[in-house]
Amino acid sequence: MDMSQYLGMFIEEARDHIQSLNDNMLKLEENPEDLQLINEIFRSAHTLKGMAGTMGFTNMQKLTHAMENVLAAARDGKLKVNSNIMDILFKTVDALEAYLDVIVATGTEGKEANLHLVNALNAILGKPAESVTVSSTSKPIKKYEYDEFVVRAIERAWSQGFNVYKFDVELDQNCLLKSARAYLVFRAVEEFGEIIHSKPSVQDIEDEKFDFEFSITVISKQPIEKIRERILSISEIREVKGLEIKSGEVSSAEEKEEIEEVQQETPVQETVKVVRQQKQETVQKTSKTVRVDIERLDVLMNLVSELIIIKSRIEGLAKKYNDRQYEESIEYLERITTSLHDAVMKVRMVPVERVFSRFPRMMRDLARELGKEFELVMSGEDTEVDRTIVDELGDPLIHLLRNAADHGIEDPDERVKTGKSRSGVIKLSAYHDGNNVVIEVEDDGKGIDLEKVKQKAIEKGLLKEDQIELSDQEIIDFLFMPSFSTKDKVTNLSGRGVGLDVVKTKIEQLGGMVEVKTQKGKGTKFIIRLPLTLAIIQALLVTVHDEIYAIPVASIREIVDVAKEDIKIVQKGKEIIMLRNQVIPIKHLHSIVGLEPVLDKKKFTVVIVRRGEKLTGIIVDRLLGQQDIVIKSLGKYLEGIRLISGATILGDGSVAMILDPNMLTV
């Protein structure tokens, strides 16, 4: 029987069960004697085992079977859950997730049997370890040992079709600047892929704490020989040995200790607590849902978009006729179109819980890795946003949460010295604000040291020492620049200066913005503001000369008429206006888009746009009015123009460019 037709259903349901396992195991870690939770976890593992067996994924089935045996013993009171058992169970769920990633990418579960985990689970119950029979003619599998973070990165790379290589590089014995030569090797290799591990560490290589040899592990889709030749092209490189690491050849350093430690009766240690803020009365609803391919929803949204375009065109034609019945028909069409648009938008909306649910487990592991204690408080998980935005939110939020844990929250002893509780608090919240969704990541840590940021900017040549009159916001903006980091040492978590740069770039691609509020010694709050949808928005149409441009209404604060004499010129020829005792810089849209400004007017129309708390006035020729517009992609050739976020087709068939408010306020 061909089971491939059920693969899509298996993947979706397996993903749900794995997420359920993660969520319930986090709760079990807080309440290790809760039998109801143990039963829930057992049912998920049992269902997953049956599904895997039906699909023919035997390795996945064996692993869940071993997990199920441990849970059954805990359920029957024969086994007491401790922290070591929880660690094994979490690693088992990670392995199941890795199997699923491989299944999604290839349709098969791969050859990795995860025997070390099966043996560790069996050891909990005192069962003998399973083994793989190797014929005398076959060579034993060589194992490469990495920490758990790198192993997880390697497994994810395999699932996405990447190759993993290990290069042993030997420098010439006469090489004087070893760290400089190693830096050139790193730069050369990063042209072809990503370096995920080095031995010795990056910091030791920078400090020249190594002889003449070092090794790097690389993820790439390029041929191994091509990368090797590139390294050899660098002078003072004596030899380069390259090997491809295959599935099953990788183990984590912790594996050797797992079976020995698992029997020890260690109480469950709570380093991170997860709190979900909900309403007091929660009623469990029985949801009636059907799974719909996202591509079908995209087709439906495109058809509604075309309907809105033609509706705008008919409205334009209606103005030529003075017929009451015709106008009533147009008004009715508009109501139906608006209702249809709202209905389709609701279908595309999904709660941000889809993303938030990943983070409790991640923060638990992070707390252990950093040796810190903090509480993750989540609220507003039921806040809905467009599916396309939710799918892109994961990476920015991961960077912000890791940033809060690593840079923000202090060590427990340090917190006690400053009069704080040992355990910090990281808040992740979401809520609607008009036509926007706002997501906040807040911590009660040490806040951003603005003076340190300023000194780093001077060290990197981004700021001159005599430029001391900078606002707090201008100093904070340095943190979002590529390769900027306040960390003195590079670690697996931070120090490379890519985190906040990724956040800013991704959020602005989604048509949003990032604000930062910080207070030294009190904490930091990152505020992400995003549109509800990327498909249809309300925009103000304006003209400069004969060209029409659209400005998203969500980013407009107000529109004012300003007399010519009220426009003042300050340092370096910049123009400003005073509006209710507030200084607002102004720009001519003509100049921004490369046209000649019209200066011989007595009055100017100024559109005040905002980016967080920053305001900028944009001078335009005329206002055409507010309109629902459909955002169309610019395509490959124009996607690099940062001022323009997209285009739209107007009712008369002409094209108007949509301006990016983030670029207007720069």
Buried (B, 14 or more C-beta within 10 A) or exposed (E): EEEEEBEEEBBEBBEEBBBBBBBBBBBBBEEBEBEEBBBBBBBBBBBBBEBBBEBEBEBBBBBBBBBBBBBBBBBEEEBEBBBBBBBBBBBBBBBBBBBBBBBBBEEEBBEBBBBBBBBBBBBBEEEEEEEEEEEEEEEEEEEBEBEBBBBBBBBBBBBEEBBBBBBBBBBBEEBEEBEEBBBBBBEBBEEBBEBBBBBBBBBBBBEEEBEBEBBBBBBBEBEBEEBBEBBBEBEBBBEBEBBEBBBBBBBBEBBEEBBEBBEEEBEBEBBBBBEBEEEEEEEEEEEEEEEEEEEEBBEBBEEBBEBBBEBBBBBEEBEEEEEEEEBEEBEEBBEEBEEBBEEBBEBBBBBBBBBBBBBBBBBBBBBBBBEBBBBBBBBBBEBBBBBBBBEBBBEBBBBBBBBBBBBBBBBBEBBEEEEBEBBBBBBBBBEEEEEBBBBBBBBBBBBBBBEEBBBBBEEBEEBEEEEEEBEEEEBBBBBBBEEBBBBEEBBBBBBBBBBBBBBBEBBBEBBBBBBBBBEEEEBBBBBBBBBBBBBBBBBBBBBBEEBBBBBBBBBBBEBBEBEEEBBEEEEEEEBBBEBEEEEBBBBBBBEBBEBEBEEEEEEBBBBBBBBBEBBBBBBBBEEBEEBBBBBBEBEEEEEEEEBBBBBBBBBEEEEBBBBBBBBBBE
